Amino acid sequence: MDIFEAIKKRRSVRDYLEKEIDDKIINIILEAAREAPSASNRQEWRFVIVRDKITKDKLCEAAKNQTFMKKASAIIACCAQTDNHVMTCGQACYPIDVAIAIDHMSLAAVELGLGTCWIGAFYEDKVKKILGIPENIRVVELLVLGFPRNKPTHPKNRLPFEKIVFFDKWGNSK
Ligand SMILES: Cc1cc2nc3c(=O)[nH]c(=O)nc-3n(C[C@H](O)[C@H](O)[C@H](O)COP(=O)(O)O)c2cc1C
């Protein structure tokens, strides 16, 4: 599959088969994260892979009971060990860098026939407690990973090109 096909195919998957996932597969996905770019190559990302059923259930509770999380093969807590560096542009590096790594993982998952869903609706303090994550580490997102039960049928809902792309000056559409 080429990269454009993977981008087109990727959807948020919220219905999973209850199946175990191989270490090998997890490693391929994490290797895709490790290859991601980051500001000044800081590589502040850290990942906690959760496959244990009881821990997944607890993470689901910390994520406002998004119950589909329980059936996923793994939940990856995508963290940052960060010095909170802010770039000249005024943006903090770590959420951007961790997000790029997550996107690499979600596209690698498509190639492997797996599904993912980003989870931003979670309580960081609860997740840290469940996973024993130290105070100074941030949990940026959770990434749910598993075997999709169905092929997605609904079309992707995206803004039209003209609404989001301008040429030479803000507001100029072609
Ligand atoms: C930063 C971020 C946080 C998200 N948090 C959640 C979440 O907590 N629960 C959920 O079901 N989906 C979550 N999503 C998935 C979005 O709802 C989804 O990407 C969007 O609706 C577009 O659909 P698609 O991924 O199928 O293309 C999140 C996505 C991103 C990028």
The ligand as a Tripos MOL2 file, in Angstrom:
@<TRIPOS>MOLECULE
LIG
   31    33     1     0     0
SMALL
NO_CHARGES

@<TRIPOS>ATOM
      1 C1         -6.3560   14.9790   19.1160 C.3       1 LIG1
      2 C2         -7.5200   14.0440   18.8740 C.ar      1 LIG1
      3 C3         -8.3200   13.6400   19.9480 C.ar      1 LIG1
      4 C4         -9.3720   12.7540   19.7370 C.ar      1 LIG1
      5 N1        -10.0850   12.2600   20.8190 N.ar      1 LIG1
      6 C5        -11.0370   11.3400   20.6160 C.ar      1 LIG1
      7 C6        -11.7150   10.7360   21.7160 C.ar      1 LIG1
      8 O1        -11.4760   11.0190   22.8970 O.2       1 LIG1
      9 N2        -12.6470    9.7980   21.4540 N.ar      1 LIG1
     10 C7        -12.9530    9.3990   20.1690 C.ar      1 LIG1
     11 O2        -13.8050    8.5250   20.0080 O.2       1 LIG1
     12 N3        -12.3290    9.9600   19.0990 N.ar      1 LIG1
     13 C8        -11.3870   10.8940   19.2880 C.ar      1 LIG1
     14 N4        -10.7090   11.4270   18.2180 N.ar      1 LIG1
     15 C9        -11.0570   10.9920   16.8410 C.3       1 LIG1
     16 C10       -11.7670   12.1000   16.0430 C.3       1 LIG1
     17 O3        -13.0850   12.2080   16.5080 O.3       1 LIG1
     18 C11       -11.6950   11.7340   14.5470 C.3       1 LIG1
     19 O4        -10.3580   11.7150   14.1380 O.3       1 LIG1
     20 C12       -12.4670   12.7300   13.6740 C.3       1 LIG1
     21 O5        -13.8370   12.7050   13.9720 O.3       1 LIG1
     22 C13       -12.3010   12.4050   12.1880 C.3       1 LIG1
     23 O6        -12.7020   11.0810   11.9030 O.3       1 LIG1
     24 P1        -11.6950   10.0130   11.2840 P.3       1 LIG1
     25 O7        -10.5440    9.8520   12.2300 O.co2     1 LIG1
     26 O8        -12.4970    8.7370   11.1650 O.co2     1 LIG1
     27 O9        -11.2240   10.5100    9.9560 O.co2     1 LIG1
     28 C14        -9.6600   12.2980   18.4150 C.ar      1 LIG1
     29 C15        -8.8530   12.7120   17.3490 C.ar      1 LIG1
     30 C16        -7.7810   13.5560   17.5690 C.ar      1 LIG1
     31 C17        -6.8870   13.9180   16.4030 C.3       1 LIG1
@<TRIPOS>BOND
     1     1     2 1
     2     2     3 ar
     3     2    30 ar
     4     3     4 ar
     5     4     5 ar
     6     4    28 ar
     7     5     6 ar
     8     6     7 ar
     9     6    13 1
    10     7     8 2
    11     7     9 ar
    12     9    10 ar
    13    10    11 2
    14    10    12 ar
    15    12    13 ar
    16    13    14 ar
    17    14    15 1
    18    14    28 ar
    19    15    16 1
    20    16    17 1
    21    16    18 1
    22    18    19 1
    23    18    20 1
    24    20    21 1
    25    20    22 1
    26    22    23 1
    27    23    24 1
    28    24    25 2
    29    24    26 1
    30    24    27 1
    31    28    29 ar
    32    29    30 ar
    33    30    31 1
@<TRIPOS>SUBSTRUCTURE
     1 LIG1         1 GROUP 0 **** ****
